[in-house]
Amino acid sequence: MLYPENALDEDGQPNSPELQVKLHECFALKEHPHICEGKRPVKLWLCAPDGKRLEATFNWPAFKANSYPKLKTTLQKKYPGVAWL
C-alpha cells in the first residue's frame, strides 16, 4: 500500500492510499476496499498478470460490471493461462 506524500489534494480533499494489484486477484472481492472504518476508499491500480497497469478505480463493483467486460477478450488472448471470470 502506498500512502500519498500530501494528505490533501489540490482541492483540499483527503488523498486516498493506492494499492497495485493484479486484476485477476480481485475477482473474489465483493465490495471495494476501504480504510478508516470505511470512510476512505483505496485507489486500486489494476494490473495485467505481467504487472503492467491497466486502469485505476475507486469502485471495484462498477469497474467489474462496466470496464472489465471491454478488457476481458483482449486479456484472454494475451494471457490464456489465467482464469478470466
KOLVOZA-683803 format. One line per field, with one value per residue: residue in three letters; x, y, z of N, C-alpha, C, O in turn. Coordinates in steps of 0.05 Angstrom, whole numbers. Each point is the difference from the previous one (the first is absolute). Layout:
BEGIN
residuo	ala,...;
n.c1	X,...;
n.c2	Y,...;
n.c3	Z,...;
ca.c1	X,...;
ca.c2	Y,...;
ca.c3	Z,...;
c.c1	X,...;
c.c2	Y,...;
c.c3	Z,...;
o.c1	X,...;
o.c2	Y,...;
o.c3	Z,...;
***
This chain:
BEGIN
residuo	met,leu,tyr,pro,glu,asn,ala,leu,asp,glu,asp,gly,gln,pro,asn,ser,pro,glu,leu,gln,val,lys,leu,his,glu,cys,phe,ala,leu,lys,glu,his,pro,his,ile,cys,glu,gly,lys,arg,pro,val,lys,leu,trp,leu,cys,ala,pro,asp,gly,lys,arg,leu,glu,ala,thr,phe,asn,trp,pro,ala,phe,lys,ala,asn,ser,tyr,pro,lys,leu,lys,thr,thr,leu,gln,lys,lys,tyr,pro,gly,val,ala,trp,leu;
n.c1	17,-26,34,-42,22,-24,4,24,-43,6,-19,41,2,-28,43,-12,-12,45,-30,42,-32,15,3,32,32,-10,18,38,24,-6,38,-20,41,-9,4,30,13,32,31,30,-17,-4,35,-37,40,-34,10,28,-16,-6,-43,-7,21,-31,-4,-11,8,-37,2,16,-24,10,33,-6,-20,27,24,-12,-42,4,3,-41,-28,-5,-29,-43,-10,-11,-42,20,40,-13,-1,-4,2;
n.c2	-23,17,12,16,14,1,24,37,-7,-7,-41,-15,-17,-20,4,-13,-28,-7,-14,-12,3,-40,16,-22,31,22,-30,-6,29,3,6,39,-9,-14,44,-6,-41,-14,15,-31,23,-44,28,-12,-14,11,-39,14,-33,23,2,-21,40,-16,-14,43,-16,24,-16,-19,9,40,2,-14,32,30,6,-14,11,41,-3,-4,22,43,12,1,37,38,-1,-20,15,37,-8,0,18;
n.c3	0,-32,27,-4,-36,-38,37,-12,-11,-44,1,6,-41,29,14,-41,33,-2,-30,7,-31,14,-42,-22,9,-37,-27,21,-24,45,25,-7,-18,42,-2,32,11,-29,28,10,-35,-3,2,-22,14,-28,21,-32,-26,-37,15,-39,6,29,42,-5,41,-10,-42,38,36,18,31,42,24,20,37,41,9,17,45,16,-27,8,33,-12,-23,22,17,-35,10,-22,44,-45,41;
ca.c1	-17,14,-15,9,17,-17,-25,-23,4,-1,-27,-3,-12,20,10,-3,24,-2,9,3,-8,-6,-29,-13,0,-22,-26,-13,-11,-28,-3,25,13,1,14,-12,-27,-17,-3,18,4,27,2,11,13,-3,22,0,17,28,5,-6,-25,-22,-19,-4,-28,-9,-25,4,-24,-6,20,-5,-25,0,25,12,-9,13,27,1,7,29,16,-2,18,28,7,-19,3,-13,-29,-14,-28;
ca.c2	23,25,23,24,18,22,-10,12,6,28,11,-1,-26,-19,-19,-28,-17,-15,-28,-12,-28,-12,0,-26,-6,15,-12,-8,23,6,29,15,4,26,3,20,-9,2,28,6,-22,-4,1,-24,0,-27,-7,-25,-20,8,24,25,13,1,22,5,2,3,-15,-26,-12,15,-7,-28,-1,17,2,-26,-14,11,-9,-29,-14,6,-13,-29,-7,5,-16,-22,-17,12,-5,26,-5;
ca.c3	0,-1,11,-13,15,9,11,-14,-28,-6,7,29,7,8,-20,8,-5,-25,1,-26,2,-25,-5,5,28,12,-6,25,14,-3,1,-2,26,13,25,18,7,-23,-10,-22,-18,-9,-30,-10,-26,-10,-18,-15,14,-2,17,-14,9,-19,7,28,7,28,2,-12,-12,-25,-20,-9,-16,-24,-15,-4,-24,-24,0,3,-24,-5,21,-5,-22,7,24,0,24,23,1,-1,6;
c.c1	18,-17,11,17,-16,-26,-24,8,-2,-27,-5,-13,22,8,-3,26,-5,11,1,-5,-7,-30,-13,0,-23,-27,-15,-12,-30,-6,28,13,1,18,-14,-29,-19,-4,16,3,30,0,14,11,-2,20,-5,18,30,7,-6,-26,-20,-18,-2,-30,-3,-25,3,-25,-8,20,-5,-24,3,25,12,-10,13,29,3,10,30,17,0,20,29,10,-19,2,-14,-30,-14,-29,-18;
c.c2	24,23,25,17,23,-11,9,4,30,13,-1,-26,-19,-18,-29,-14,-16,-29,-10,-30,-11,-4,-27,-8,15,-13,-9,23,4,30,13,3,29,-2,20,-6,4,28,7,-24,-1,1,-25,4,-29,-6,-26,-20,6,25,26,11,2,25,2,2,5,-16,-26,-12,14,-7,-28,-2,15,-1,-28,-15,9,-10,-31,-15,4,-14,-30,-8,3,-17,-24,-18,10,-5,27,-5,20;
c.c3	0,10,-13,18,12,10,-15,-29,-5,6,30,10,9,-23,10,-5,-26,4,-29,3,-27,-2,8,29,15,-3,25,16,-5,1,-2,27,9,25,17,6,-23,-12,-24,-18,-7,-31,-9,-28,-9,-22,-14,16,-1,16,-14,10,-22,5,30,6,30,4,-14,-12,-27,-22,-11,-18,-26,-16,-5,-24,-26,-2,-1,-24,-6,21,-4,-22,8,23,2,24,24,-3,1,3,-14;
o.c1	20,-23,25,-3,4,-13,-21,23,-4,-2,-21,-6,22,-17,5,16,-23,18,-19,13,-10,-14,-20,-15,-4,-20,-24,-16,-9,-20,20,-14,5,5,-20,-18,-23,-16,-7,10,14,-17,23,-14,16,4,-15,15,15,23,1,-21,7,-5,5,-16,16,-12,-7,1,-8,-7,0,0,-12,-1,11,16,4,10,21,18,14,21,21,12,17,24,-17,-19,0,-12,-4,-13,-25;
o.c2	2,3,3,1,8,-16,-13,5,15,25,7,-2,1,-9,-5,7,-3,-4,1,-13,14,-8,0,-17,-5,9,-1,-5,0,9,-14,5,18,-21,11,17,8,4,18,-20,20,-13,-5,9,-16,16,-17,8,-8,9,21,-14,9,16,-19,9,-9,2,-2,-9,-14,-4,-4,-16,-8,-3,-4,-12,-15,-2,-10,-17,-19,-12,-13,-21,-16,-7,0,-15,-14,2,11,-11,-1;
o.c3	15,-8,-4,24,23,-14,-1,-7,18,2,10,23,-11,-16,24,-17,-9,16,-15,16,-18,19,13,8,23,11,0,18,-23,-12,3,20,-16,11,-8,-3,5,-18,-15,9,-2,-13,7,-18,9,-18,9,18,17,-1,13,1,-23,-18,15,-17,17,22,-24,-23,-19,-23,-24,-19,-20,-25,-22,-15,-18,-22,-8,3,-6,-8,4,2,-7,1,17,5,21,-22,22,-18,3;
***
